Amino acid sequence: MSEAVDVVVAGGGVAGLTAAWHLARLGRGVTVLTGGVPGGHLLSLERIDGLPGFPEGIAGYDFGPILQEQAETAGAVCSGAELTGFARAGSLLRVHTTEGDLAARALVIATGTKLRRLDVPGEEALRGRGVSECASCDAPLLRGRSVAVVGGGDSALQEALTLADAGVAVTVLQRAPELSAKRDYQQRLAAHANITVRCNIAVEEILGDDAVTGLALRDIATGATERIEGAAVFVVIGLRPASAVVATSLACDGADAIITDAALMTSQPGVYAVGTVRAGSAGQAVHAAGDGANVAISIDRHLSGGVA
Ligand SMILES: Cc1cc2nc3c(=O)[nH]c(=O)nc-3n(C[C@H](O)[C@H](O)[C@H](O)COP(=O)(O)OP(=O)(O)OC[C@H]3O[C@@H](n4cnc5c(N)ncnc54)[C@H](O)[C@@H]3O)c2cc1C
């Protein structure tokens, strides 16, 4: 095992990179396992709303690299490896990664969330062939075509607006009787000629052989079934914590979110959780960033022999 680093941060989203930045500013040695391209969910967004200092929002593909550069400039070291688990090794933690083991004095889990699946026929078979997770990536390819966005919350409507702004005809399919997104998003949606909203609709199947050609739908109120055409479908029906690699080692709630105390420490001393993988996270980027800044102080105290 390598020489011990003060802290390993697992996750290259806004929570993990803010934690790494603040830990480095406090003089701590930090290695970040980004698990791929840094930026997390925000990376693919055309416009991140709700961040202080950006009244008109900022694109995720601009924001992600800034977060990484800020952390690296302060002294954090980023690696594309993934966390696969951890174990205790005396007073240290042995952090298992896809590129070997690291020794660390503390570990931060900042692995965020994954999009929930519809779990209907066609969804897995057509993933990447019309079943998409990134509206801003695919919008230019879909200009002039019809697509469906499944879901009625803030994130679903954001993706619908990104597509519609790029000239894509969007049908929003919501299972509940009404949309649940904030009024601001609903107003922007209502003002958009390219978007149709249908509530009380369940998706029963995603259709297509080599690529998505449409959807089989059922009206929940009447039971009537129909098929609609579409070149792509974006499923944005909620998020689940990406806690699987540590779920057997740490206490989690019924939704698989990692439970922490006020110092953001988990059920294992020296192991912390921040951002949307944490139970009780309010879910937005500003909260995840706040967790990152707060955990840096907790860990600094912990490693100095203080209370946290
Ligand atoms: C469609 C959509 C739109 C949104 N719009 C907004 C918005 O406008 N404003 C806003 O404030 N919030 C928005 N959010 C919420 C926002 O994305 C989250 O608040 C934020 O991304 C949480 O950051 P995080 O760092 O906790 O997790 P994530 O962004 O999920 O990042 C987690 C990171 O961990 C990595 N990872 C996962 N597993 C491992 C592993 N085993 N090892 C190493 N790394 C791993 C992932 O690759 C990822 O980089 C939106 C979310 C979605 C889905």
PDBQT file of the ligand as one rigid body, heavy atoms in Angstrom, charges set to zero:
ROOT
HETATM    1  C1  LIG A 401     -31.397  16.485 -14.674  1.00  0.00    +0.000 C 
HETATM    2  C2  LIG A 401     -30.914  17.157 -13.411  1.00  0.00    +0.000 A 
HETATM    3  C3  LIG A 401     -30.937  18.545 -13.311  1.00  0.00    +0.000 A 
HETATM    4  C4  LIG A 401     -30.481  19.183 -12.142  1.00  0.00    +0.000 A 
HETATM    5  N1  LIG A 401     -30.499  20.555 -12.098  1.00  0.00    +0.000 NA
HETATM    6  C5  LIG A 401     -30.006  21.194 -11.016  1.00  0.00    +0.000 A 
HETATM    7  C6  LIG A 401     -29.939  22.633 -10.963  1.00  0.00    +0.000 A 
HETATM    8  O1  LIG A 401     -30.302  23.320 -11.909  1.00  0.00    +0.000 OA
HETATM    9  N2  LIG A 401     -29.451  23.220  -9.831  1.00  0.00    +0.000 N 
HETATM   10  C7  LIG A 401     -29.013  22.496  -8.768  1.00  0.00    +0.000 A 
HETATM   11  O2  LIG A 401     -28.578  23.097  -7.785  1.00  0.00    +0.000 OA
HETATM   12  N3  LIG A 401     -29.070  21.149  -8.780  1.00  0.00    +0.000 NA
HETATM   13  C8  LIG A 401     -29.546  20.482  -9.875  1.00  0.00    +0.000 A 
HETATM   14  N4  LIG A 401     -29.580  19.114  -9.902  1.00  0.00    +0.000 N 
HETATM   15  C9  LIG A 401     -29.114  18.406  -8.713  1.00  0.00    +0.000 C 
HETATM   16  C10 LIG A 401     -27.596  18.336  -8.746  1.00  0.00    +0.000 C 
HETATM   17  O3  LIG A 401     -27.218  17.592  -9.874  1.00  0.00    +0.000 OA
HETATM   18  C11 LIG A 401     -27.060  17.731  -7.445  1.00  0.00    +0.000 C 
HETATM   19  O4  LIG A 401     -27.396  18.542  -6.362  1.00  0.00    +0.000 OA
HETATM   20  C12 LIG A 401     -25.545  17.606  -7.457  1.00  0.00    +0.000 C 
HETATM   21  O5  LIG A 401     -25.101  17.025  -8.658  1.00  0.00    +0.000 OA
HETATM   22  C13 LIG A 401     -25.090  16.780  -6.263  1.00  0.00    +0.000 C 
HETATM   23  O6  LIG A 401     -23.704  16.710  -6.291  1.00  0.00    +0.000 OA
HETATM   24  P1  LIG A 401     -22.924  15.455  -5.677  1.00  0.00    +0.000 P 
HETATM   25  O7  LIG A 401     -21.481  15.806  -5.793  1.00  0.00    +0.000 OA
HETATM   26  O8  LIG A 401     -23.474  15.119  -4.345  1.00  0.00    +0.000 OA
HETATM   27  O9  LIG A 401     -23.280  14.212  -6.600  1.00  0.00    +0.000 OA
HETATM   28  P2  LIG A 401     -23.142  13.926  -8.175  1.00  0.00    +0.000 P 
HETATM   29  O10 LIG A 401     -23.281  15.145  -8.992  1.00  0.00    +0.000 OA
HETATM   30  O11 LIG A 401     -24.067  12.777  -8.427  1.00  0.00    +0.000 OA
HETATM   31  O12 LIG A 401     -21.628  13.447  -8.334  1.00  0.00    +0.000 OA
HETATM   32  C14 LIG A 401     -21.202  12.209  -7.863  1.00  0.00    +0.000 C 
HETATM   33  C15 LIG A 401     -19.865  11.881  -8.494  1.00  0.00    +0.000 C 
HETATM   34  O13 LIG A 401     -19.376  10.687  -7.924  1.00  0.00    +0.000 OA
HETATM   35  C16 LIG A 401     -18.871   9.841  -8.944  1.00  0.00    +0.000 C 
HETATM   36  N5  LIG A 401     -18.942   8.464  -8.458  1.00  0.00    +0.000 N 
HETATM   37  C17 LIG A 401     -20.013   7.630  -8.358  1.00  0.00    +0.000 A 
HETATM   38  N6  LIG A 401     -19.649   6.446  -7.846  1.00  0.00    +0.000 NA
HETATM   39  C18 LIG A 401     -18.299   6.514  -7.625  1.00  0.00    +0.000 A 
HETATM   40  C19 LIG A 401     -17.322   5.617  -7.097  1.00  0.00    +0.000 A 
HETATM   41  N7  LIG A 401     -17.649   4.371  -6.698  1.00  0.00    +0.000 N 
HETATM   42  N8  LIG A 401     -16.029   6.047  -7.012  1.00  0.00    +0.000 NA
HETATM   43  C20 LIG A 401     -15.682   7.298  -7.400  1.00  0.00    +0.000 A 
HETATM   44  N9  LIG A 401     -16.573   8.204  -7.894  1.00  0.00    +0.000 NA
HETATM   45  C21 LIG A 401     -17.862   7.809  -8.004  1.00  0.00    +0.000 A 
HETATM   46  C22 LIG A 401     -19.775  10.118 -10.139  1.00  0.00    +0.000 C 
HETATM   47  O14 LIG A 401     -19.123   9.746 -11.339  1.00  0.00    +0.000 OA
HETATM   48  C23 LIG A 401     -19.934  11.629 -10.005  1.00  0.00    +0.000 C 
HETATM   49  O15 LIG A 401     -18.865  12.310 -10.610  1.00  0.00    +0.000 OA
HETATM   50  C24 LIG A 401     -30.023  18.438 -11.049  1.00  0.00    +0.000 A 
HETATM   51  C25 LIG A 401     -29.994  17.029 -11.135  1.00  0.00    +0.000 A 
HETATM   52  C26 LIG A 401     -30.429  16.388 -12.302  1.00  0.00    +0.000 A 
HETATM   53  C27 LIG A 401     -30.396  14.885 -12.372  1.00  0.00    +0.000 C 
ENDROOT
TORSDOF 0
